[in-house]
Structure formats: structure tokens, C-alpha cells
Amino acid sequence: MTGRTERLREFFPILEWARDYDRGNLTGDLTAAAIVTIMLIPQSLAYALLAGLPAEVGLYASILPLVAYTVFGTSRALAVGPVAVVSLMTATALAPLGLSSVTEYVAAAGVLALLSGMFLVAMGALKMGALSSLLSHPVIAGFISASGLLIAASQLKHILGIPVSGHTFPEILVEIFVQFGRTNVATLAIGAATLAFLFWARKGLARALVRKCNVTQHFASTAARIGPVFAVIGTTFLTWALNLPELGVAIVGEVPTGFPPLGLPGIDTSLISQLVAPAILISIIGYVESVSVAQTLAAKKKQRIGPNQELIALGASNISSALSGGYPVTGGFARSVVNFDAGAETPAAGAFTAVGLLFAALALTPLLFFLPKATLAATIIVAVLSLVDLTILKHAWDYSKADFAAVFATMALTLTMGVEIGVASGVAVSLVLFVWKTARPHVAEVGQVPGSHHFRNIHRHQVLTDPAILTLRIDESLYFANARRMEDLILARVHRNRDEIRHVVLMCSAVNEIDLSALDSLEAINQRLRDLDVTLHLSEVKGPVMDRLKRSHFLDHLSGRVFLSQHEAFHGLKGADTVAA
């Protein structure tokens, strides 16, 4: 019974934290939910428009996914919903489909969310949380920075009030240059003023409130984060009062009021094959972003998250989004930080936020009729530019040229070829660099540090050596990509001192794996050294590696011994040579 209960709690984390839920938790969760709800209303609308969807779809994608994460999620502060990068990837995935109506477009977005959710749940069931390691941190940083620039550029058309049809960064810039003469002055005034206010709100509003209104730093920081709400209220009122649509200012218009539409999206089987690959990419990128935010916030309160359970939680959130008229979602950085800072104690804060957003969908959407699209574009631009970190290029160049190549290739291809090619190239470059690095492992000739049992590189330390004993420390697991190179390196080093060397010791303290190709190379090395009257030995072989070697015939044919430590090997072989002499 206990085991079954434990498994239920692992699959439904709500059963764990709900046991100790009290009034203090309720107060913190309700406060956080109120603040996050206010923040999410304009943000959800803006990200839906970025995805090329009707504004209300952003609200729908922010309601049931929050409830699903409350049940299945392990983070106490993560808030799921539409985010900028996933919205851009959704637009990129749906644009080539050639859909003729808004209804078809919304249905295809729902199918994309459904496929993404099913893929994430399958990954969670197979305990594939470590899959996120396919994308290195430099590649992720490069992709997010490039996506931020691409998103910001794509929103300039709404700030200027001009038609722009490009999808890549160069295309968008060229289109803006060509169409700039058609800029709508009223739209530009609204957009530029909103941009200026939002940038000031991020940097100066909190300081101004603390200095002039004598409020707490926490209150001031929270007010600064919900700056977009003030921008929405102000510009909507101005647009209505001055009748700016007559001057060509584009507005959101009528946003349907009511419950999210429940049920499976209209599935066109002919589209599924075209959406599978984008759904997988969206799933991986969304999971990496979500789990990174969750781990960061959990660490601040000395809590832990379950990476595999997070896959299931995120998958359930995407499936629920698909079933309620939404599109792909993930854990958002900005909303999760606000949720955390506002005092969220448990995932119940997400469920309360969902209630607030449902109320907005039922009662507040008529108030958004005169909301300028330029305001939503400004909200997106300010949000995504905070994600852009071009210093990663210099940092990567200074530290590792290989990592710089991965970052630069990811950024360049994302900007010039699109997000799908950009992230796919990032994965490919990361894997190629991994193979390249491990195919050329560091191998050090080592000697004993005087007065100790330690052995270090002879070129970096003053160490004791014996001309008859060559000890090589292999700083990488041995597998097919580096086995032949290792064989050539060892034999070349032996031939340099062929008349003196009697023993070769491979120090295997850093070797975690020896595959079949490497085993064949070790057997060849053993035979070639035997022909030269040189004995091959191993030292400090790890238990799992030794277990596998014992299942082969290599140890039966090994000309030398396997030593527990390099100190034992060095002094044992020196003593043996002295006795023999």
C-alpha cells in the first residue's frame, strides 16, 4: 500500500503538497495569483498575435494549462502559458501550411499543441529528462538571443503601422526599409510612447516609487513588472477618446467573450506529418526553457524538481491547451519570476491565476476593443529584448573557439534561415563538436609528485619518472571515434624511446567506458607492444569498466597486470625491474 501511495504521489505531486496546505499558503498563493493574472492578460494577448492567432487564443492557452500543471508539476513557482519563443516557433510552423481561414489556423495550432503534449508525456514516461542535454548552454543562449532579435524585428511593423511580409531577420529589415515611407504617424506615436514607458518602467519606475512615494522595494518591483497593464489601460483609453482608428491605428477589435472552446481540435490527418517535426522541436525548446526556470527558482528555496515529472506536467499542460482552443505552451521566465516574488507558496497559485484569467475571458474582453496592436507589439519587444545577450559571443570566443562556433552558427542560421533550422543546427553542431572533442582526448604522460601518491603531467609539474616505465593518463572514455587515434598515439610515443621503455601503463582514472571498438584497439596495442618486448599494464580501472573487460578475453591475453593504483604500478614495476637486473 505504501509503495502504491508513493507512486501516486510521484505522478500526482499535488497529493504531496496539498496535505500540508494551510492559511498561510492560501494567502501567498492568492496574492501571487492576483498579480500574475493582471500581468498575463496583456501578455497572453500579445503572444497570441505573435503566433499569428486571434488574441483570445492567448487567454485560452493560459487557463487549463495552469490547472494541469497544478496537478502534475513539481515546481512551486513555475507559471505555464504562451511565451515569446514558442509563439514564434508556432507561427513559423503554421505559416507554410497555406491555411485559408482563421478557423483552420487555430485548429492547426491546437493540433501542434496536442502533438507536442503527447511527445512530452511519452518522453516523461520513458524517463528522458536528460534529453535536454542535447542542447548545450551556449547553443540555447545563442538561439534565445537570435530569436529575441527576430521577434523584436517582426514587431516593428506594428510599431510603424506598415505591412511587412518577411520571415527572416534580413528580409524583415529590408521590408521595413522599403515600406518605411508609409509609416502611420499616429501608430508610431502610440508605439514609441509605449516602448519608452515600458523601458522606463523596467529600469526607473521602481526607483521612482521608492524615492518619491516611500513604498517598499518589494511593492515597487512588483508595480514595475506589471507596467504593461498600465500601458494597456492608458493607450486603450487614448485610442477610444481620440478615435485613433480613423487615423489608421490598428486595434485588437472584438475579442469574443465566453468559456474556452472545449474538445479536440479539428484534426486534418494530412497536416499531422507536416507538424510532427515542429512539434518535437517546440517540445524540446519549451522543456529546456521551462525546466531551467523551474530549477533556478527551486534552488532559491532549497527545493527540488523532478525533471521526468516535469516532462509529464508540461505534456499535460499542452494537451489541455489543445483541448481548450489554445496552442503550445511552456513555463515562462517573466511570469514565473513575478509569481515567485509575489509570494507563491504552492502550484495552487497557478490554479487561482487560471480562475482570474477565466473571469477576464468572461467579462473583461469587451474592454479590449480599442487596445492598439502597437501596444501589444511594444510589450513583446521589451519582453524579448531582455532575453538577448550578445555578450555570449565574446565570452565564448575568449573561453572556447569550439563553443563560439556553435553559438555563432546557431545565431546566424536562426536569424537568416528561421528558428527551426536554427535550433536543429544548434543540436547538430553541439553533437559534432562533442564527437570532435572526444575524438581528440587529452592524454598526459605522468610521473609521481615527490613525497606523495599523486601522479601529474610531466610538462606541468616537477615529478619523478623512470625511463623504463611510460605512464599515460587517458582523460576520456574510449570509444569508436577515438580508439584508433589512441592506438597510434601510444605506439608513436613508445617508438620515440624504443630502446629504454619496458613497460607501458595506461592510467584509466578518467575512463568511464570502453566500447567494442576501443577493446579491439587495446588488443592490438597489447599485441604490438608484445612484439616490441614491452609489457602493457592498466591502473585505476573503474569497477563498471573492469566488469565489462572481465566479460571479454582481453584480460587473459594482457601481457601485464591491472593495478589498483598508479602508485602501486609505478613502484611495483620499478621493483620488478630492479630484481630482474
LINWO-V997558 format. One record per backbone hydrogen bond with DSSP energy under -0.5 kcal/mol. NH is the residue of the N-H (numbers start at 0). CO is the residue of the C=O. If there is no record, write none. Layout:
NH_CO, NH_CO
This chain:
4_0, 5_1, 6_2, 7_3, 8_4, 9_5, 10_6, 11_7, 13_70, 14_11, 15_12, 16_12, 17_13, 18_15, 19_16, 20_17, 25_21, 26_22, 27_23, 28_24, 29_25, 30_26, 31_27, 32_28, 33_29, 34_30, 35_31, 36_32, 37_33, 38_34, 39_35, 40_36, 41_37, 42_38, 43_39, 44_40, 45_41, 46_42, 47_43, 48_44, 49_45, 50_46, 51_48, 52_47, 56_53, 57_53, 57_54, 58_54, 59_55, 60_56, 61_58, 62_59, 63_59, 65_62, 66_62, 67_63, 68_64, 69_65, 70_66, 71_67, 72_68, 79_77, 80_329, 86_82, 87_83, 88_84, 89_85, 90_86, 91_87, 92_88, 93_89, 94_90, 95_91, 96_93, 97_94, 104_100, 105_101, 106_102, 107_103, 108_104, 109_105, 110_106, 111_107, 112_108, 113_109, 114_110, 115_111, 116_112, 117_113, 118_114, 119_115, 120_116, 121_117, 122_118, 123_119, 124_120, 125_121, 126_123, 127_122, 130_127, 131_128, 132_129, 133_130, 134_131, 135_133, 139_135, 140_136, 141_137, 142_138, 143_139, 144_140, 145_141, 146_142, 147_143, 148_144, 149_145, 150_146, 151_147, 152_148, 153_149, 154_150, 155_151, 155_152, 157_154, 158_154, 159_155, 160_156, 161_156, 168_414, 171_167, 172_168, 173_169, 174_170, 175_171, 176_172, 177_173, 178_174, 179_175, 181_178, 182_179, 183_159, 184_182, 187_183, 188_184, 189_185, 190_186, 191_187, 192_188, 193_189, 194_190, 195_191, 196_192, 197_193, 198_194, 199_195, 200_196, 201_197, 202_198, 203_199, 204_199, 205_200, 207_203, 208_204, 209_205, 210_206, 211_207, 212_207, 212_208, 213_209, 214_208, 219_215, 220_216, 221_217, 222_218, 223_219, 224_220, 225_221, 226_223, 228_225, 229_225, 229_226, 230_226, 231_227, 232_228, 233_229, 234_230, 235_231, 236_232, 237_233, 238_234, 239_235, 240_236, 241_237, 242_239, 243_238, 245_242, 246_243, 247_244, 248_243, 249_247, 251_370, 252_368, 255_253, 257_360, 262_322, 266_264, 267_265, 268_266, 270_267, 271_267, 272_268, 273_270, 274_270, 274_271, 275_271, 276_272, 278_274, 279_275, 280_276, 281_277, 282_278, 283_279, 284_280, 285_281, 286_282, 287_283, 288_284, 289_285, 290_286, 291_287, 292_288, 293_289, 294_290, 295_291, 296_292, 297_293, 298_294, 299_295, 300_296, 300_297, 301_298, 302_297, 306_304, 309_305, 310_306, 311_307, 312_308, 313_309, 314_310, 315_311, 316_312, 317_313, 318_314, 319_315, 320_316, 321_317, 322_318, 323_320, 324_321, 325_320, 329_80, 331_78, 335_331, 336_332, 337_333, 338_334, 339_335, 340_336, 341_337, 342_339, 343_338, 348_345, 349_346, 350_346, 351_347, 352_348, 353_349, 354_350, 355_351, 356_352, 357_353, 358_354, 359_355, 360_356, 361_357, 362_358, 363_358, 363_359, 364_359, 366_363, 367_364, 368_365, 370_367, 372_249, 373_249, 374_371, 375_371, 376_372, 377_373, 378_374, 379_375, 380_376, 381_377, 382_378, 383_379, 384_380, 385_381, 386_383, 387_383, 387_384, 391_388, 392_389, 393_389, 394_390, 395_391, 396_392, 397_393, 398_394, 399_395, 403_395, 403_399, 404_400, 405_401, 406_402, 407_403, 408_404, 409_405, 410_406, 411_407, 412_408, 413_409, 414_410, 415_411, 416_412, 417_412, 417_413, 421_417, 422_418, 423_419, 424_420, 425_421, 426_422, 427_423, 428_424, 429_425, 430_426, 431_427, 432_428, 433_429, 434_430, 435_431, 436_432, 437_433, 438_434, 439_436, 440_437, 443_472, 445_443, 445_470, 446_455, 447_463, 448_453, 449_461, 451_448, 455_446, 457_444, 459_456, 460_456, 462_460, 463_447, 465_468, 468_465, 469_467, 469_502, 470_468, 471_469, 471_504, 472_443, 472_470, 473_471, 473_506, 474_441, 474_472, 477_512, 478_476, 481_478, 482_478, 483_479, 485_481, 486_482, 487_483, 488_484, 489_485, 490_486, 491_487, 492_488, 493_489, 494_490, 495_491, 496_492, 496_493, 497_494, 499_496, 500_496, 501_467, 502_467, 503_534, 504_469, 505_503, 505_536, 506_471, 506_504, 507_505, 507_538, 509_473, 510_507, 511_509, 514_477, 518_514, 519_515, 520_516, 521_517, 522_518, 523_519, 524_520, 525_521, 526_522, 527_523, 528_524, 529_525, 530_526, 531_527, 531_528, 532_529, 533_528, 534_501, 536_503, 537_560, 538_505, 539_562, 540_562, 545_541, 546_542, 547_543, 548_544, 549_545, 550_546, 550_547, 551_548, 554_548, 556_552, 556_553, 557_553, 559_535, 562_537, 562_560, 568_564, 569_565, 570_566, 571_567, 572_568, 573_569, 574_570, 575_571, 576_572, 577_573, 578_574, 579_575, 580_576
